[in-house]
Amino acid sequence: MSTNDYVKFVTQQIVSYIDQPKEVRKATRQQRKEELPPLSNRWFGVMPLAVQLMFKKNKKGES
């Protein structure tokens, strides 16, 4: 991809984003935020889930 093609592509993307109504931009931004995994999983991977499950298992055994 040449530099001119790349500049043309980026310009098209920016113009299409700016042409959208503000409500549509907010809705897509909110949808992307909802699709993200929880913060603890993004930062530390599966370890928080494993620890959480371990503590749940121990609590069930004590009851």
PDB file of N, H, CA, C and O in Angstrom:
ATOM      1  N   MET A   1       0.850  -1.168   0.000  1.00  0.00           N
ATOM      2  CA  MET A   1       0.000   0.000   0.000  1.00  0.00           C
ATOM      3  C   MET A   1       0.899   1.236   0.000  1.00  0.00           C
ATOM      4  O   MET A   1       1.768   1.392   0.858  1.00  0.00           O
ATOM      5  N   SER A   2       0.676   2.085  -0.956  1.00  0.00           N
ATOM      6  H   SER A   2      -0.029   1.958  -1.653  1.00  0.00           H
ATOM      7  CA  SER A   2       1.506   3.280  -1.040  1.00  0.00           C
ATOM      8  C   SER A   2       1.017   4.323  -0.037  1.00  0.00           C
ATOM      9  O   SER A   2      -0.061   4.199   0.543  1.00  0.00           O
ATOM     10  N   THR A   3       1.822   5.330   0.143  1.00  0.00           N
ATOM     11  H   THR A   3       2.698   5.431  -0.328  1.00  0.00           H
ATOM     12  CA  THR A   3       1.494   6.385   1.109  1.00  0.00           C
ATOM     13  C   THR A   3       0.232   7.121   0.697  1.00  0.00           C
ATOM     14  O   THR A   3      -0.595   7.450   1.547  1.00  0.00           O
ATOM     15  N   ASN A   4       0.071   7.383  -0.590  1.00  0.00           N
ATOM     16  H   ASN A   4       0.744   7.116  -1.280  1.00  0.00           H
ATOM     17  CA  ASN A   4      -1.127   8.080  -1.061  1.00  0.00           C
ATOM     18  C   ASN A   4      -2.395   7.277  -0.790  1.00  0.00           C
ATOM     19  O   ASN A   4      -3.420   7.839  -0.404  1.00  0.00           O
ATOM     20  N   ASP A   5      -2.323   5.960  -0.993  1.00  0.00           N
ATOM     21  H   ASP A   5      -1.490   5.504  -1.306  1.00  0.00           H
ATOM     22  CA  ASP A   5      -3.473   5.108  -0.710  1.00  0.00           C
ATOM     23  C   ASP A   5      -3.828   5.149   0.772  1.00  0.00           C
ATOM     24  O   ASP A   5      -5.002   5.212   1.138  1.00  0.00           O
ATOM     25  N   TYR A   6      -2.814   5.114   1.611  1.00  0.00           N
ATOM     26  H   TYR A   6      -1.860   5.063   1.313  1.00  0.00           H
ATOM     27  CA  TYR A   6      -3.037   5.138   3.054  1.00  0.00           C
ATOM     28  C   TYR A   6      -3.659   6.461   3.493  1.00  0.00           C
ATOM     29  O   TYR A   6      -4.596   6.468   4.291  1.00  0.00           O
ATOM     30  N   VAL A   7      -3.157   7.563   2.986  1.00  0.00           N
ATOM     31  H   VAL A   7      -2.396   7.557   2.337  1.00  0.00           H
ATOM     32  CA  VAL A   7      -3.701   8.882   3.324  1.00  0.00           C
ATOM     33  C   VAL A   7      -5.149   8.979   2.852  1.00  0.00           C
ATOM     34  O   VAL A   7      -5.998   9.524   3.557  1.00  0.00           O
ATOM     35  N   LYS A   8      -5.427   8.455   1.673  1.00  0.00           N
ATOM     36  H   LYS A   8      -4.736   8.012   1.101  1.00  0.00           H
ATOM     37  CA  LYS A   8      -6.793   8.469   1.147  1.00  0.00           C
ATOM     38  C   LYS A   8      -7.722   7.653   2.039  1.00  0.00           C
ATOM     39  O   LYS A   8      -8.832   8.091   2.339  1.00  0.00           O
ATOM     40  N   PHE A   9      -7.281   6.480   2.463  1.00  0.00           N
ATOM     41  H   PHE A   9      -6.379   6.124   2.219  1.00  0.00           H
ATOM     42  CA  PHE A   9      -8.081   5.623   3.339  1.00  0.00           C
ATOM     43  C   PHE A   9      -8.369   6.310   4.673  1.00  0.00           C
ATOM     44  O   PHE A   9      -9.511   6.326   5.132  1.00  0.00           O
ATOM     45  N   VAL A  10      -7.345   6.872   5.289  1.00  0.00           N
ATOM     46  H   VAL A  10      -6.417   6.860   4.917  1.00  0.00           H
ATOM     47  CA  VAL A  10      -7.512   7.543   6.580  1.00  0.00           C
ATOM     48  C   VAL A  10      -8.455   8.730   6.439  1.00  0.00           C
ATOM     49  O   VAL A  10      -9.309   8.949   7.298  1.00  0.00           O
ATOM     50  N   THR A  11      -8.310   9.485   5.379  1.00  0.00           N
ATOM     51  H   THR A  11      -7.616   9.307   4.682  1.00  0.00           H
ATOM     52  CA  THR A  11      -9.180  10.631   5.143  1.00  0.00           C
ATOM     53  C   THR A  11     -10.630  10.188   4.985  1.00  0.00           C
ATOM     54  O   THR A  11     -11.533  10.828   5.524  1.00  0.00           O
ATOM     55  N   GLN A  12     -10.863   9.107   4.256  1.00  0.00           N
ATOM     56  H   GLN A  12     -10.130   8.587   3.818  1.00  0.00           H
ATOM     57  CA  GLN A  12     -12.221   8.597   4.096  1.00  0.00           C
ATOM     58  C   GLN A  12     -12.812   8.161   5.428  1.00  0.00           C
ATOM     59  O   GLN A  12     -13.987   8.410   5.699  1.00  0.00           O
ATOM     60  N   GLN A  13     -12.011   7.515   6.257  1.00  0.00           N
ATOM     61  H   GLN A  13     -11.056   7.312   6.037  1.00  0.00           H
ATOM     62  CA  GLN A  13     -12.499   7.069   7.553  1.00  0.00           C
ATOM     63  C   GLN A  13     -12.858   8.257   8.450  1.00  0.00           C
ATOM     64  O   GLN A  13     -13.883   8.233   9.130  1.00  0.00           O
ATOM     65  N   ILE A  14     -12.033   9.271   8.452  1.00  0.00           N
ATOM     66  H   ILE A  14     -11.200   9.290   7.900  1.00  0.00           H
ATOM     67  CA  ILE A  14     -12.288  10.458   9.272  1.00  0.00           C
ATOM     68  C   ILE A  14     -13.545  11.176   8.799  1.00  0.00           C
ATOM     69  O   ILE A  14     -14.379  11.574   9.612  1.00  0.00           O
ATOM     70  N   VAL A  15     -13.682  11.342   7.488  1.00  0.00           N
ATOM     71  H   VAL A  15     -13.004  11.019   6.828  1.00  0.00           H
ATOM     72  CA  VAL A  15     -14.851  12.036   6.951  1.00  0.00           C
ATOM     73  C   VAL A  15     -16.128  11.250   7.250  1.00  0.00           C
ATOM     74  O   VAL A  15     -17.148  11.844   7.599  1.00  0.00           O
ATOM     75  N   SER A  16     -16.086   9.934   7.119  1.00  0.00           N
ATOM     76  H   SER A  16     -15.258   9.451   6.835  1.00  0.00           H
ATOM     77  CA  SER A  16     -17.285   9.141   7.414  1.00  0.00           C
ATOM     78  C   SER A  16     -17.634   9.214   8.897  1.00  0.00           C
ATOM     79  O   SER A  16     -18.813   9.198   9.249  1.00  0.00           O
ATOM     80  N   TYR A  17     -16.644   9.293   9.764  1.00  0.00           N
ATOM     81  H   TYR A  17     -15.685   9.307   9.478  1.00  0.00           H
ATOM     82  CA  TYR A  17     -16.889   9.423  11.198  1.00  0.00           C
ATOM     83  C   TYR A  17     -17.505  10.785  11.515  1.00  0.00           C
ATOM     84  O   TYR A  17     -18.446  10.870  12.304  1.00  0.00           O
ATOM     85  N   ILE A  18     -16.987  11.836  10.914  1.00  0.00           N
ATOM     86  H   ILE A  18     -16.222  11.768  10.273  1.00  0.00           H
ATOM     87  CA  ILE A  18     -17.482  13.181  11.180  1.00  0.00           C
ATOM     88  C   ILE A  18     -18.895  13.362  10.623  1.00  0.00           C
ATOM     89  O   ILE A  18     -19.691  14.104  11.199  1.00  0.00           O
ATOM     90  N   ASP A  19     -19.215  12.698   9.519  1.00  0.00           N
ATOM     91  H   ASP A  19     -18.568  12.095   9.052  1.00  0.00           H
ATOM     92  CA  ASP A  19     -20.539  12.824   8.909  1.00  0.00           C
ATOM     93  C   ASP A  19     -21.640  12.142   9.716  1.00  0.00           C
ATOM     94  O   ASP A  19     -22.816  12.448   9.518  1.00  0.00           O
ATOM     95  N   GLN A  20     -21.291  11.228  10.619  1.00  0.00           N
ATOM     96  H   GLN A  20     -20.335  10.979  10.779  1.00  0.00           H
ATOM     97  CA  GLN A  20     -22.297  10.555  11.432  1.00  0.00           C
ATOM     98  C   GLN A  20     -22.893  11.530  12.446  1.00  0.00           C
ATOM     99  O   GLN A  20     -22.198  12.419  12.937  1.00  0.00           O
ATOM    100  N   PRO A  21     -24.175  11.364  12.757  1.00  0.00           N
ATOM    101  CA  PRO A  21     -24.764  12.193  13.810  1.00  0.00           C
ATOM    102  C   PRO A  21     -24.115  11.886  15.167  1.00  0.00           C
ATOM    103  O   PRO A  21     -23.580  10.799  15.385  1.00  0.00           O
ATOM    104  N   LYS A  22     -24.176  12.858  16.057  1.00  0.00           N
ATOM    105  H   LYS A  22     -24.610  13.741  15.879  1.00  0.00           H
ATOM    106  CA  LYS A  22     -23.526  12.722  17.356  1.00  0.00           C
ATOM    107  C   LYS A  22     -24.107  11.549  18.149  1.00  0.00           C
ATOM    108  O   LYS A  22     -23.371  10.860  18.856  1.00  0.00           O
ATOM    109  N   GLU A  23     -25.409  11.315  18.039  1.00  0.00           N
ATOM    110  H   GLU A  23     -26.007  11.874  17.464  1.00  0.00           H
ATOM    111  CA  GLU A  23     -26.046  10.219  18.784  1.00  0.00           C
ATOM    112  C   GLU A  23     -25.525   8.867  18.327  1.00  0.00           C
ATOM    113  O   GLU A  23     -25.327   7.965  19.142  1.00  0.00           O
ATOM    114  N   VAL A  24     -25.302   8.724  17.029  1.00  0.00           N
ATOM    115  H   VAL A  24     -25.462   9.457  16.367  1.00  0.00           H
ATOM    116  CA  VAL A  24     -24.797   7.458  16.490  1.00  0.00           C
ATOM    117  C   VAL A  24     -23.377   7.215  16.986  1.00  0.00           C
ATOM    118  O   VAL A  24     -23.027   6.091  17.348  1.00  0.00           O
ATOM    119  N   ARG A  25     -22.560   8.265  17.003  1.00  0.00           N
ATOM    120  H   ARG A  25     -22.845   9.177  16.709  1.00  0.00           H
ATOM    121  CA  ARG A  25     -21.180   8.118  17.501  1.00  0.00           C
ATOM    122  C   ARG A  25     -21.179   7.721  18.965  1.00  0.00           C
ATOM    123  O   ARG A  25     -20.402   6.858  19.373  1.00  0.00           O
ATOM    124  N   LYS A  26     -22.050   8.348  19.770  1.00  0.00           N
ATOM    125  H   LYS A  26     -22.682   9.049  19.439  1.00  0.00           H
ATOM    126  CA  LYS A  26     -22.125   8.001  21.188  1.00  0.00           C
ATOM    127  C   LYS A  26     -22.596   6.566  21.372  1.00  0.00           C
ATOM    128  O   LYS A  26     -22.081   5.851  22.232  1.00  0.00           O
ATOM    129  N   ALA A  27     -23.571   6.136  20.574  1.00  0.00           N
ATOM    130  H   ALA A  27     -23.990   6.717  19.876  1.00  0.00           H
ATOM    131  CA  ALA A  27     -24.097   4.779  20.695  1.00  0.00           C
ATOM    132  C   ALA A  27     -23.028   3.747  20.349  1.00  0.00           C
ATOM    133  O   ALA A  27     -22.889   2.744  21.048  1.00  0.00           O
ATOM    134  N   THR A  28     -22.275   3.982  19.282  1.00  0.00           N
ATOM    135  H   THR A  28     -22.388   4.797  18.714  1.00  0.00           H
ATOM    136  CA  THR A  28     -21.231   3.015  18.923  1.00  0.00           C
ATOM    137  C   THR A  28     -20.124   2.985  19.963  1.00  0.00           C
ATOM    138  O   THR A  28     -19.578   1.922  20.259  1.00  0.00           O
ATOM    139  N   ARG A  29     -19.787   4.146  20.522  1.00  0.00           N
ATOM    140  H   ARG A  29     -20.230   5.010  20.282  1.00  0.00           H
ATOM    141  CA  ARG A  29     -18.762   4.196  21.560  1.00  0.00           C
ATOM    142  C   ARG A  29     -19.217   3.434  22.804  1.00  0.00           C
ATOM    143  O   ARG A  29     -18.431   2.707  23.410  1.00  0.00           O
ATOM    144  N   GLN A  30     -20.495   3.600  23.187  1.00  0.00           N
ATOM    145  H   GLN A  30     -21.134   4.190  22.695  1.00  0.00           H
ATOM    146  CA  GLN A  30     -21.034   2.892  24.344  1.00  0.00           C
ATOM    147  C   GLN A  30     -21.073   1.393  24.090  1.00  0.00           C
ATOM    148  O   GLN A  30     -20.788   0.604  24.991  1.00  0.00           O
ATOM    149  N   GLN A  31     -21.423   0.993  22.874  1.00  0.00           N
ATOM    150  H   GLN A  31     -21.655   1.634  22.142  1.00  0.00           H
ATOM    151  CA  GLN A  31     -21.468  -0.427  22.541  1.00  0.00           C
ATOM    152  C   GLN A  31     -20.074  -1.046  22.637  1.00  0.00           C
ATOM    153  O   GLN A  31     -19.930  -2.161  23.140  1.00  0.00           O
ATOM    154  N   ARG A  32     -19.050  -0.340  22.164  1.00  0.00           N
ATOM    155  H   ARG A  32     -19.167   0.565  21.755  1.00  0.00           H
ATOM    156  CA  ARG A  32     -17.682  -0.858  22.261  1.00  0.00           C
ATOM    157  C   ARG A  32     -17.251  -0.995  23.710  1.00  0.00           C
ATOM    158  O   ARG A  32     -16.558  -1.951  24.058  1.00  0.00           O
ATOM    159  N   LYS A  33     -17.648  -0.054  24.562  1.00  0.00           N
ATOM    160  H   LYS A  33     -18.211   0.723  24.279  1.00  0.00           H
ATOM    161  CA  LYS A  33     -17.301  -0.135  25.978  1.00  0.00           C
ATOM    162  C   LYS A  33     -17.948  -1.335  26.640  1.00  0.00           C
ATOM    163  O   LYS A  33     -17.330  -1.991  27.479  1.00  0.00           O
ATOM    164  N   GLU A  34     -19.203  -1.634  26.266  1.00  0.00           N
ATOM    165  H   GLU A  34     -19.705  -1.101  25.584  1.00  0.00           H
ATOM    166  CA  GLU A  34     -19.906  -2.764  26.862  1.00  0.00           C
ATOM    167  C   GLU A  34     -19.307  -4.095  26.429  1.00  0.00           C
ATOM    168  O   GLU A  34     -19.387  -5.071  27.175  1.00  0.00           O
ATOM    169  N   GLU A  35     -18.711  -4.160  25.250  1.00  0.00           N
ATOM    170  H   GLU A  35     -18.645  -3.367  24.644  1.00  0.00           H
ATOM    171  CA  GLU A  35     -18.140  -5.401  24.743  1.00  0.00           C
ATOM    172  C   GLU A  35     -16.793  -5.733  25.380  1.00  0.00           C
ATOM    173  O   GLU A  35     -16.325  -6.866  25.270  1.00  0.00           O
ATOM    174  N   LEU A  36     -16.161  -4.765  26.044  1.00  0.00           N
ATOM    175  H   LEU A  36     -16.541  -3.845  26.134  1.00  0.00           H
ATOM    176  CA  LEU A  36     -14.865  -5.015  26.660  1.00  0.00           C
ATOM    177  C   LEU A  36     -14.998  -5.964  27.847  1.00  0.00           C
ATOM    178  O   LEU A  36     -15.993  -5.904  28.569  1.00  0.00           O
ATOM    179  N   PRO A  37     -14.023  -6.831  28.063  1.00  0.00           N
ATOM    180  CA  PRO A  37     -14.059  -7.686  29.246  1.00  0.00           C
ATOM    181  C   PRO A  37     -13.845  -6.837  30.506  1.00  0.00           C
ATOM    182  O   PRO A  37     -13.397  -5.694  30.408  1.00  0.00           O
ATOM    183  N   PRO A  38     -14.157  -7.379  31.678  1.00  0.00           N
ATOM    184  CA  PRO A  38     -13.960  -6.615  32.911  1.00  0.00           C
ATOM    185  C   PRO A  38     -12.508  -6.147  33.060  1.00  0.00           C
ATOM    186  O   PRO A  38     -11.586  -6.763  32.526  1.00  0.00           O
ATOM    187  N   LEU A  39     -12.331  -5.071  33.782  1.00  0.00           N
ATOM    188  H   LEU A  39     -13.081  -4.571  34.216  1.00  0.00           H
ATOM    189  CA  LEU A  39     -11.021  -4.454  33.937  1.00  0.00           C
ATOM    190  C   LEU A  39     -10.000  -5.424  34.538  1.00  0.00           C
ATOM    191  O   LEU A  39      -8.850  -5.468  34.099  1.00  0.00           O
ATOM    192  N   SER A  40     -10.414  -6.192  35.531  1.00  0.00           N
ATOM    193  H   SER A  40     -11.348  -6.157  35.888  1.00  0.00           H
ATOM    194  CA  SER A  40      -9.465  -7.127  36.146  1.00  0.00           C
ATOM    195  C   SER A  40      -8.980  -8.169  35.147  1.00  0.00           C
ATOM    196  O   SER A  40      -7.813  -8.560  35.186  1.00  0.00           O
ATOM    197  N   ASN A  41      -9.850  -8.624  34.256  1.00  0.00           N
ATOM    198  H   ASN A  41     -10.798  -8.307  34.224  1.00  0.00           H
ATOM    199  CA  ASN A  41      -9.438  -9.608  33.244  1.00  0.00           C
ATOM    200  C   ASN A  41      -8.525  -8.989  32.200  1.00  0.00           C
ATOM    201  O   ASN A  41      -7.588  -9.633  31.730  1.00  0.00           O
ATOM    202  N   ARG A  42      -8.796  -7.736  31.835  1.00  0.00           N
ATOM    203  H   ARG A  42      -9.557  -7.213  32.217  1.00  0.00           H
ATOM    204  CA  ARG A  42      -7.935  -7.085  30.844  1.00  0.00           C
ATOM    205  C   ARG A  42      -6.538  -6.886  31.400  1.00  0.00           C
ATOM    206  O   ARG A  42      -5.560  -7.030  30.668  1.00  0.00           O
ATOM    207  N   TRP A  43      -6.423  -6.561  32.672  1.00  0.00           N
ATOM    208  H   TRP A  43      -7.218  -6.444  33.267  1.00  0.00           H
ATOM    209  CA  TRP A  43      -5.111  -6.265  33.244  1.00  0.00           C
ATOM    210  C   TRP A  43      -4.359  -7.523  33.655  1.00  0.00           C
ATOM    211  O   TRP A  43      -3.148  -7.608  33.448  1.00  0.00           O
ATOM    212  N   PHE A  44      -5.047  -8.497  34.231  1.00  0.00           N
ATOM    213  H   PHE A  44      -6.030  -8.428  34.399  1.00  0.00           H
ATOM    214  CA  PHE A  44      -4.363  -9.639  34.827  1.00  0.00           C
ATOM    215  C   PHE A  44      -4.709 -10.978  34.200  1.00  0.00           C
ATOM    216  O   PHE A  44      -4.198 -12.004  34.648  1.00  0.00           O
ATOM    217  N   GLY A  45      -5.549 -11.005  33.192  1.00  0.00           N
ATOM    218  H   GLY A  45      -5.964 -10.171  32.828  1.00  0.00           H
ATOM    219  CA  GLY A  45      -5.882 -12.252  32.524  1.00  0.00           C
ATOM    220  C   GLY A  45      -6.880 -13.081  33.310  1.00  0.00           C
ATOM    221  O   GLY A  45      -7.828 -12.542  33.881  1.00  0.00           O
ATOM    222  N   VAL A  46      -6.671 -14.389  33.342  1.00  0.00           N
ATOM    223  H   VAL A  46      -5.902 -14.828  32.878  1.00  0.00           H
ATOM    224  CA  VAL A  46      -7.629 -15.312  33.933  1.00  0.00           C
ATOM    225  C   VAL A  46      -7.378 -15.504  35.433  1.00  0.00           C
ATOM    226  O   VAL A  46      -8.207 -16.108  36.114  1.00  0.00           O
ATOM    227  N   MET A  47      -6.286 -15.018  35.948  1.00  0.00           N
ATOM    228  H   MET A  47      -5.612 -14.528  35.395  1.00  0.00           H
ATOM    229  CA  MET A  47      -5.952 -15.246  37.358  1.00  0.00           C
ATOM    230  C   MET A  47      -7.026 -14.740  38.324  1.00  0.00           C
ATOM    231  O   MET A  47      -7.351 -15.472  39.259  1.00  0.00           O
ATOM    232  N   PRO A  48      -7.599 -13.543  38.169  1.00  0.00           N
ATOM    233  CA  PRO A  48      -8.653 -13.125  39.102  1.00  0.00           C
ATOM    234  C   PRO A  48      -9.854 -14.070  39.100  1.00  0.00           C
ATOM    235  O   PRO A  48     -10.446 -14.326  40.149  1.00  0.00           O
ATOM    236  N   LEU A  49     -10.214 -14.586  37.925  1.00  0.00           N
ATOM    237  H   LEU A  49      -9.733 -14.377  37.074  1.00  0.00           H
ATOM    238  CA  LEU A  49     -11.316 -15.532  37.839  1.00  0.00           C
ATOM    239  C   LEU A  49     -10.975 -16.814  38.591  1.00  0.00           C
ATOM    240  O   LEU A  49     -11.824 -17.354  39.300  1.00  0.00           O
ATOM    241  N   ALA A  50      -9.762 -17.305  38.449  1.00  0.00           N
ATOM    242  H   ALA A  50      -9.072 -16.866  37.873  1.00  0.00           H
ATOM    243  CA  ALA A  50      -9.347 -18.526  39.131  1.00  0.00           C
ATOM    244  C   ALA A  50      -9.383 -18.343  40.645  1.00  0.00           C
ATOM    245  O   ALA A  50      -9.832 -19.231  41.369  1.00  0.00           O
ATOM    246  N   VAL A  51      -8.915 -17.204  41.119  1.00  0.00           N
ATOM    247  H   VAL A  51      -8.550 -16.482  40.531  1.00  0.00           H
ATOM    248  CA  VAL A  51      -8.925 -16.934  42.563  1.00  0.00           C
ATOM    249  C   VAL A  51     -10.361 -16.825  43.062  1.00  0.00           C
ATOM    250  O   VAL A  51     -10.693 -17.341  44.129  1.00  0.00           O
ATOM    251  N   GLN A  52     -11.205 -16.158  42.294  1.00  0.00           N
ATOM    252  H   GLN A  52     -10.936 -15.739  41.428  1.00  0.00           H
ATOM    253  CA  GLN A  52     -12.605 -16.007  42.680  1.00  0.00           C
ATOM    254  C   GLN A  52     -13.286 -17.372  42.775  1.00  0.00           C
ATOM    255  O   GLN A  52     -14.010 -17.638  43.735  1.00  0.00           O
ATOM    256  N   LEU A  53     -13.062 -18.225  41.802  1.00  0.00           N
ATOM    257  H   LEU A  53     -12.473 -18.009  41.022  1.00  0.00           H
ATOM    258  CA  LEU A  53     -13.657 -19.558  41.825  1.00  0.00           C
ATOM    259  C   LEU A  53     -13.124 -20.380  42.990  1.00  0.00           C
ATOM    260  O   LEU A  53     -13.865 -21.165  43.583  1.00  0.00           O
ATOM    261  N   MET A  54     -11.850 -20.209  43.324  1.00  0.00           N
ATOM    262  H   MET A  54     -11.249 -19.571  42.842  1.00  0.00           H
ATOM    263  CA  MET A  54     -11.266 -20.939  44.440  1.00  0.00           C
ATOM    264  C   MET A  54     -11.944 -20.538  45.755  1.00  0.00           C
ATOM    265  O   MET A  54     -12.263 -21.389  46.585  1.00  0.00           O
ATOM    266  N   PHE A  55     -12.160 -19.231  45.928  1.00  0.00           N
ATOM    267  H   PHE A  55     -11.901 -18.540  45.253  1.00  0.00           H
ATOM    268  CA  PHE A  55     -12.816 -18.785  47.161  1.00  0.00           C
ATOM    269  C   PHE A  55     -14.276 -19.211  47.213  1.00  0.00           C
ATOM    270  O   PHE A  55     -14.772 -19.544  48.289  1.00  0.00           O
ATOM    271  N   LYS A  56     -14.975 -19.210  46.090  1.00  0.00           N
ATOM    272  H   LYS A  56     -14.572 -18.939  45.216  1.00  0.00           H
ATOM    273  CA  LYS A  56     -16.344 -19.676  46.062  1.00  0.00           C
ATOM    274  C   LYS A  56     -16.425 -21.153  46.451  1.00  0.00           C
ATOM    275  O   LYS A  56     -17.323 -21.568  47.185  1.00  0.00           O
ATOM    276  N   LYS A  57     -15.478 -21.929  45.950  1.00  0.00           N
ATOM    277  H   LYS A  57     -14.749 -21.592  45.354  1.00  0.00           H
ATOM    278  CA  LYS A  57     -15.471 -23.362  46.241  1.00  0.00           C
ATOM    279  C   LYS A  57     -15.232 -23.589  47.733  1.00  0.00           C
ATOM    280  O   LYS A  57     -15.860 -24.455  48.343  1.00  0.00           O
ATOM    281  N   ASN A  58     -14.316 -22.801  48.321  1.00  0.00           N
ATOM    282  H   ASN A  58     -13.806 -22.097  47.826  1.00  0.00           H
ATOM    283  CA  ASN A  58     -14.044 -22.936  49.748  1.00  0.00           C
ATOM    284  C   ASN A  58     -15.245 -22.525  50.588  1.00  0.00           C
ATOM    285  O   ASN A  58     -15.509 -23.152  51.613  1.00  0.00           O
ATOM    286  N   LYS A  59     -15.983 -21.488  50.187  1.00  0.00           N
ATOM    287  H   LYS A  59     -15.768 -20.978  49.354  1.00  0.00           H
ATOM    288  CA  LYS A  59     -17.159 -21.053  50.941  1.00  0.00           C
ATOM    289  C   LYS A  59     -18.252 -22.098  50.896  1.00  0.00           C
ATOM    290  O   LYS A  59     -18.936 -22.304  51.899  1.00  0.00           O
ATOM    291  N   LYS A  60     -18.445 -22.770  49.762  1.00  0.00           N
ATOM    292  H   LYS A  60     -17.889 -22.603  48.947  1.00  0.00           H
ATOM    293  CA  LYS A  60     -19.467 -23.806  49.656  1.00  0.00           C
ATOM    294  C   LYS A  60     -19.123 -24.984  50.563  1.00  0.00           C
ATOM    295  O   LYS A  60     -20.021 -25.595  51.142  1.00  0.00           O
ATOM    296  N   GLY A  61     -17.868 -25.303  50.693  1.00  0.00           N
ATOM    297  H   GLY A  61     -17.139 -24.807  50.222  1.00  0.00           H
ATOM    298  CA  GLY A  61     -17.439 -26.408  51.535  1.00  0.00           C
ATOM    299  C   GLY A  61     -17.633 -26.117  53.019  1.00  0.00           C
ATOM    300  O   GLY A  61     -17.855 -27.042  53.802  1.00  0.00           O
ATOM    301  N   GLU A  62     -17.553 -24.843  53.422  1.00  0.00           N
ATOM    302  H   GLU A  62     -17.374 -24.092  52.787  1.00  0.00           H
ATOM    303  CA  GLU A  62     -17.698 -24.479  54.827  1.00  0.00           C
ATOM    304  C   GLU A  62     -19.149 -24.469  55.256  1.00  0.00           C
ATOM    305  O   GLU A  62     -19.434 -24.713  56.429  1.00  0.00           O
ATOM    306  N   SER A  63     -20.083 -24.195  54.352  1.00  0.00           N
ATOM    307  H   SER A  63     -19.852 -23.996  53.400  1.00  0.00           H
ATOM    308  CA  SER A  63     -21.500 -24.054  54.725  1.00  0.00           C
ATOM    309  C   SER A  63     -22.119 -25.337  55.147  1.00  0.00           C
ATOM    310  O   SER A  63     -23.302 -25.370  55.487  1.00  0.00           O
TER     311      SER A  63
END
